[in-house]
C-alpha cells in the first residue's frame, strides 16, 4: 500500500508540474499574441505616418526642382523683354540688315549679339541663344549658325505651333561652336508694340546633360519626369516605369495640376505609387516625381518583419523546451 501511495503522489506531483508548465506556456503565448497585436497596430500607424512623410518630402523636393527649372528661364528671361527695354535693339531687329551699309550693319550686329552674350554668358544651361527677326535675319552668341538649324527653327515658326507661351522641342543633337550637344530648344515669340504681329523669335538651346545633372543629382530612388504639354522632355529612368506606364503618370500629373493637387497615389499594374506634380510657372514645364510605395516603406517593413521573426523564433524555442 505504501508503494502504491508513493506512486500516486509522484503522479499527482507530475500532473501539478505539467499543469504549472502549461499555465506558464499559456501565459507566455498570450503575452506573445499581445505583443504581436500591439506591434502590428504600431506598424500600421507608422506606415500611415511614414507614407505621408514620404509624399510630403517628395512634394518638397519636386518644388525645389521646379524652382531650379524656373531659374533656367528666369536667368535669361530679360531676353524676352529686350525689345521693350532697349529701343536701339528694337529698331535693329525691326529692320533688315540689307537696309544698312556694311559699317552700320557690322555695328548693329555687334550690338545685338553682344547684348545676347551678356545675358546668357553666366548661364551654365544655355548652350546657344539666337534671335530670328521676322524679316529673316539671325543674331546669336555663337559665331556661326548653320543653315540646318535655321531651317529647323523656321519650320517650327511655319508650323503654327507657337503661341504666347514658350514652346519646347524634343531633345535634338546640334553642332554648336563645332561641338555636338544634345539640347532641348525653347522658342519664344517677341511681339511688336501692337501686340499682334511677331517682331522676332528667341531660341534657347538648353544643354540636356546639364538638365540631367540638375534633375538627377541625388541617390533618391524616385523617378523624375519632365514634360511640356504632351511632350516628354526628360526621364531619369529611376522609377521603374516605361512606355504606357509613363503615359499614365503623365496623364495623372495633368489631372493633378488642373485640379490643384500637388500629391496623390497612383495605382499601376497592382502597385501603388506615391506621386507629386508641380507645374513651373516661368518655364511651363511640369515636374513629376514618383516612387513605388513598397520602395518608400521598405526600411520600416524590413524592420517589422525582423521583429516578428524574432518573436516567432522565441515562441518556437519555448515550445521545444516545453
Phi, psi and omega in degrees: 000321179297323180293317179296322180296321180294318178297321180296316180298319178297320180296317180297317180296321179297318179297320180296318180297318178297320180296319179296315179298320179295320178295317179297316179297318180298314179299319180297316180296319177299318179298317179296317180297319179296315180299315180296320179296313178297319181298318180293323177296315178296321180298314180298321178294318179296321179301314181297316180292319181292322178300314180293321179296319180295316182288330174293319178296320179297320179295316180296318179293326177295319178297320178295318179294319178299320177295319179296319177296319176303320185296332178301316180278320183297325182296334181239014184297338180297338178299331183283352181235009183299324183291340175273324187273336186236104184295322179297316178302315181298316181295319181296312182294327185285347180240145180290145177302328184294344181283347186251158174286171188299318181294312180297320179299317179296317180296316180297315180297317179299321181294311183294313183289329175294321178295315178301312182298323179298321183287318188264353187297331182269000179267124179279351183267330186273115179273332180201143175229134179228152169241116176261109180287154182297338179270006172105356179279151181232130176239144183206158173279354176259139187301325181224135176243118186287157186296326181296325177289319178300315180297323180298313181292316179296331175295321177294318179299315182288341183288343181079013182281340186281133174241215180269346177266174180286138176252141181239147177260167170295155176302131179226160176257124180230150175275116182234114183061039179071012178236137179277128178232142169273122186223158167254125184262124175261134181235128181230133179277132170260120182266150178289178184299330180285350174077006182242319183265135180294135175266319182196175179229123178264131177242135177238120176266108184266123182297126183289322180295321176293323177295321179296317179295326179292315187269352184229041189269358182237169178270008179300133182286359183292141174281145179235127182235134178237124180217159178230117186055242179261005186262121176277118184265322185212143175213121183278357174060027179267335188282352178078015178246144184217164172054236184296333178296319177293327176298319176299317179299316182295317179295321177296320179298318178301316180296318179298316180297316180296325181274355180078022179259133180264340183219149180194177176239129181243131180259122180229123178052042175084359180245142177269136178240127171287135191215140174230152179217121180235125178270128178278120186292317184285317184274332184086357178282152173249125179261122181242135174232140182211150179208140178298133183302320181296331177287319180294327184260011186302315186296313181290327178295315179298321179296318182289322176299321179296318179296315181294322178298317178299317179297317181293320178295318178300316178299316180297321180295318178299318178299318180297318178296320179297000000 
